[in-house]
Amino acid sequence: MKQIKLLVVEDSDFSQLMIERLATLCGYEHKIVNSGQKAIDELAQNANFDLILMNLEMPEIDGFETTRKIYERYDKVGIPIVAMIGHSENDYAEKIKKAAFADSIYKPLSKMMLQNLVEKHITGKNNDDAKQKQDNTKLYNLSSVEEFAEDDNEFTKKVLLIFVNDTPQTIQNMENAFSAKDWDKLREISHKYISHVSFLQIEKATKITKEIEKLAEQKSEEQQIEKLIKELKHECSKVIAQLKNDFEL
């Protein structure tokens, strides 16, 4: 698991001690600076932080001005900046919103508060990104099925089972039609099968099947048709294996 690294901008020695203790208990790496200018200087040397905790009331450059300068200079870094609010700063809500802080939190912080911040802005986001990355490896997309299913898992499984069970025979029928040079039959089978693969948004299989239909209608390029049927068979076998694994079919 990635080590979480915090930059804490806090001028109070007492608050520094408390936050340092919390970060240590949570297992987070941390760098503490006691002024806005030092935070800016630190980021110029090292922007490898996951989260910035920013005190608002500080001499010389306050938390608002520091945050503005960080966003101006390091906008592409994309580090969330969280405003740490003292109990006497309750009237800062609108100002915090305008300053575009990623979040705000009241002092004194607790271990749970800090962990929740990290979960919200770092680990939770990473989990979402990982899920998205995992979803992007899927050979199918069930968004169309889900519109019909409306959380009815049995309906979803029924649709998927039809595809899983019918596909091998459909491709066998394509092969038979090709062997017999029955182009009308091959075009008919391909045309019907397009609705199956497109409904499950199996993009590669949809593209291949459309090409088979087109060439069968033209009654041309036999070698290309044979190649496409083999590609379709291979692609669909991968999709079927994935569906069986994902849905325990």
C-alpha positions as CSV (number, residue, x, y, z in Angstrom):
1,M,0.0,0.0,0.0
2,K,1.2,3.5,-0.9
3,Q,2.6,5.5,2.1
4,I,0.5,8.5,2.8
5,K,2.5,11.7,3.0
6,L,1.1,14.9,4.6
7,L,2.3,18.5,4.6
8,V,1.1,20.3,7.7
9,V,1.2,24.1,7.7
10,E,0.7,25.2,11.4
11,D,2.4,27.9,13.4
12,S,1.2,26.8,16.9
13,D,3.8,24.6,18.6
14,F,1.0,22.9,20.6
15,S,-1.1,22.1,17.5
16,Q,2.1,20.9,15.7
17,L,2.7,18.5,18.6
18,M,-0.8,17.1,18.5
19,I,-1.0,16.7,14.7
20,E,2.4,15.1,14.6
21,R,1.3,12.6,17.2
22,L,-1.9,11.8,15.2
23,A,0.0,11.4,12.0
24,T,2.4,9.0,13.7
25,L,-0.4,7.0,15.2
26,C,-2.1,6.7,11.8
27,G,1.2,5.7,10.1
28,Y,1.4,8.7,7.8
29,E,4.6,10.3,6.8
30,H,4.5,14.0,7.5
31,K,6.4,17.3,7.2
32,I,5.4,20.2,9.4
33,V,6.2,23.8,8.6
34,N,5.3,26.8,10.7
35,S,4.5,29.4,8.0
36,G,2.8,29.8,4.7
37,Q,6.1,30.9,3.0
38,K,7.8,27.7,4.2
39,A,5.0,25.7,2.8
40,I,5.5,27.3,-0.6
41,D,9.2,26.8,-0.4
42,E,8.8,23.2,0.6
43,L,6.5,22.5,-2.4
44,A,9.0,24.1,-4.7
45,Q,11.5,21.5,-3.6
46,N,9.1,18.5,-3.1
47,A,5.6,18.3,-4.4
48,N,5.3,14.7,-3.5
49,F,2.6,15.1,-0.8
50,D,-0.9,13.5,-0.8
51,L,-2.6,16.1,1.4
52,I,-2.0,19.5,2.8
53,L,-3.4,20.6,6.2
54,M,-3.5,24.4,6.2
55,N,-4.0,26.5,9.3
56,L,-5.8,29.7,8.5
57,E,-4.6,32.2,11.1
58,M,-0.9,32.7,10.6
59,P,1.4,35.8,10.7
60,E,2.8,37.3,7.5
61,I,1.0,35.0,5.0
62,D,-2.2,33.5,6.3
63,G,-3.7,30.2,5.2
64,F,-5.9,31.9,2.5
65,E,-3.1,33.7,0.8
66,T,-0.8,30.7,1.1
67,T,-3.5,28.5,-0.5
68,R,-4.0,31.0,-3.3
69,K,-0.3,31.1,-4.1
70,I,0.0,27.3,-4.0
71,Y,-2.9,26.9,-6.5
72,E,-1.4,29.6,-8.7
73,R,2.1,28.0,-8.8
74,Y,1.3,24.3,-8.4
75,D,-2.2,23.9,-9.8
76,K,-1.2,20.9,-11.9
77,V,0.1,19.0,-8.9
78,G,-3.4,18.5,-7.7
79,I,-2.8,18.1,-4.0
80,P,-5.9,18.6,-1.9
81,I,-5.6,21.4,0.6
82,V,-7.7,21.2,3.7
83,A,-8.5,24.2,5.9
84,M,-8.0,23.7,9.6
85,I,-10.5,25.9,11.4
86,G,-10.2,27.1,15.0
87,H,-13.4,27.4,17.0
88,S,-13.1,31.2,16.8
89,E,-13.1,31.1,13.0
90,N,-16.7,29.8,12.4
91,D,-17.5,32.9,10.3
92,Y,-14.9,31.9,7.7
93,A,-17.2,29.4,5.9
94,E,-17.9,31.7,2.9
95,K,-14.3,32.7,2.7
96,I,-13.1,29.1,2.8
97,K,-15.5,28.2,0.0
98,K,-14.3,31.1,-2.2
99,A,-10.7,30.1,-1.6
100,A,-11.5,26.7,-3.2
101,F,-10.2,24.5,-0.3
102,A,-10.8,20.8,-1.0
103,D,-12.3,20.5,2.5
104,S,-12.3,22.0,6.0
105,I,-11.9,20.5,9.4
106,Y,-12.3,21.8,12.9
107,K,-9.4,21.8,15.4
108,P,-8.5,20.1,17.6
109,L,-8.2,17.1,15.2
110,S,-8.8,13.5,16.3
111,K,-7.3,10.3,14.9
112,M,-10.6,9.4,13.4
113,M,-11.0,12.9,11.8
114,L,-7.6,12.6,10.2
115,Q,-8.2,9.1,8.9
116,N,-11.6,10.1,7.5
117,L,-9.9,12.9,5.6
118,V,-7.3,10.6,4.1
119,E,-10.0,8.1,3.2
120,K,-12.1,10.8,1.5
121,H,-9.4,12.5,-0.4
122,I,-6.7,9.9,-1.0
123,T,-7.3,6.2,-0.4
124,G,-11.0,6.4,-1.3
125,K,-10.1,8.2,-4.6
126,N,-7.4,5.6,-5.3
127,N,-9.9,2.8,-4.8
128,D,-12.3,4.5,-7.2
129,D,-9.4,4.9,-9.7
130,A,-8.4,1.3,-9.3
131,K,-12.0,0.2,-9.9
132,Q,-12.3,2.4,-13.0
133,K,-9.1,0.9,-14.3
134,Q,-10.4,-2.6,-13.6
135,D,-13.7,-1.8,-15.3
136,N,-11.7,-0.5,-18.3
137,T,-10.3,-4.0,-18.8
138,K,-13.7,-5.5,-19.2
139,L,-14.5,-6.8,-22.6
140,Y,-18.2,-6.0,-22.2
141,N,-20.4,-3.2,-20.7
142,L,-23.7,-4.0,-19.1
143,S,-25.1,-0.4,-18.9
144,S,-27.8,-1.3,-21.4
145,V,-28.7,-4.5,-19.6
146,E,-28.8,-2.6,-16.2
147,E,-31.4,-0.2,-17.6
148,F,-33.7,-3.1,-18.2
149,A,-32.8,-5.1,-15.1
150,E,-33.1,-2.2,-12.5
151,D,-31.1,-4.1,-9.9
152,D,-32.8,-7.4,-10.7
153,N,-29.8,-9.7,-10.7
154,E,-31.8,-12.7,-11.8
155,F,-32.8,-10.9,-15.0
156,T,-29.2,-9.9,-15.7
157,K,-28.0,-13.4,-15.3
158,K,-30.8,-14.7,-17.6
159,V,-29.7,-12.3,-20.3
160,L,-26.0,-13.2,-19.9
161,L,-26.8,-17.0,-19.9
162,I,-28.6,-16.6,-23.2
163,F,-25.5,-15.0,-24.7
164,V,-23.2,-17.5,-23.1
165,N,-25.2,-20.6,-24.2
166,D,-26.2,-19.4,-27.7
167,T,-23.0,-17.9,-28.9
168,P,-21.0,-21.2,-29.5
169,Q,-23.9,-22.5,-31.7
170,T,-24.3,-19.2,-33.5
171,I,-20.6,-19.2,-34.5
172,Q,-20.8,-22.8,-35.5
173,N,-23.7,-21.9,-37.7
174,M,-21.6,-19.1,-39.3
175,E,-18.8,-21.6,-39.9
176,N,-21.2,-24.0,-41.5
177,A,-22.7,-21.3,-43.7
178,F,-19.3,-20.2,-44.8
179,S,-18.2,-23.8,-45.6
180,A,-21.3,-24.2,-47.8
181,K,-20.8,-20.8,-49.3
182,D,-24.3,-19.9,-48.3
183,W,-23.7,-16.1,-48.2
184,D,-27.4,-15.3,-47.6
185,K,-27.5,-17.5,-44.6
186,L,-24.2,-16.1,-43.2
187,R,-25.5,-12.6,-43.7
188,E,-28.7,-13.5,-41.9
189,I,-26.9,-15.1,-38.9
190,S,-24.5,-12.2,-38.6
191,H,-27.3,-9.6,-38.8
192,K,-29.1,-11.2,-35.9
193,Y,-26.0,-11.7,-33.8
194,I,-25.1,-8.0,-34.0
195,S,-28.0,-7.2,-31.7
196,H,-26.6,-9.6,-29.1
197,V,-23.0,-8.3,-29.0
198,S,-24.0,-4.7,-29.3
199,F,-26.5,-5.0,-26.5
200,L,-23.7,-6.2,-24.2
201,Q,-21.4,-3.5,-25.8
202,I,-18.8,-6.0,-26.8
203,E,-17.1,-3.5,-29.1
204,K,-14.6,-5.7,-30.9
205,A,-17.1,-8.5,-31.5
206,T,-19.7,-6.0,-32.8
207,K,-17.2,-4.5,-35.2
208,I,-16.2,-8.0,-36.5
209,T,-19.8,-9.2,-36.9
210,K,-20.8,-6.1,-38.9
211,E,-17.9,-6.7,-41.2
212,I,-18.8,-10.3,-41.7
213,E,-22.4,-9.2,-42.5
214,K,-21.1,-6.7,-45.0
215,L,-18.8,-9.1,-46.8
216,A,-21.4,-11.9,-46.9
217,E,-23.8,-9.5,-48.5
218,Q,-21.2,-8.6,-51.1
219,K,-20.3,-12.3,-51.5
220,S,-16.7,-11.4,-51.7
221,E,-13.3,-11.8,-49.9
222,E,-13.7,-15.4,-48.7
223,Q,-10.4,-15.5,-47.0
224,Q,-11.2,-12.3,-45.1
225,I,-14.5,-13.7,-44.0
226,E,-12.9,-16.9,-42.8
227,K,-10.3,-14.9,-40.8
228,L,-13.0,-12.7,-39.3
229,I,-15.1,-15.7,-38.1
230,K,-12.0,-17.1,-36.4
231,E,-11.4,-13.7,-34.7
232,L,-15.0,-13.5,-33.6
233,K,-14.8,-17.0,-32.2
234,H,-11.7,-16.1,-30.2
235,E,-13.0,-12.8,-29.0
236,C,-16.3,-14.3,-27.9
237,S,-14.6,-17.1,-26.0
238,K,-12.7,-14.5,-24.0
239,V,-15.9,-12.6,-23.2
240,I,-17.8,-15.8,-22.2
241,A,-14.9,-16.8,-19.9
242,Q,-15.0,-13.4,-18.3
243,L,-18.8,-13.4,-17.8
244,K,-18.7,-16.9,-16.3
245,N,-16.0,-15.7,-13.9
246,D,-17.6,-12.4,-13.0
247,F,-21.1,-13.7,-12.5
248,E,-20.5,-17.3,-11.6
249,L,-22.6,-18.6,-14.5
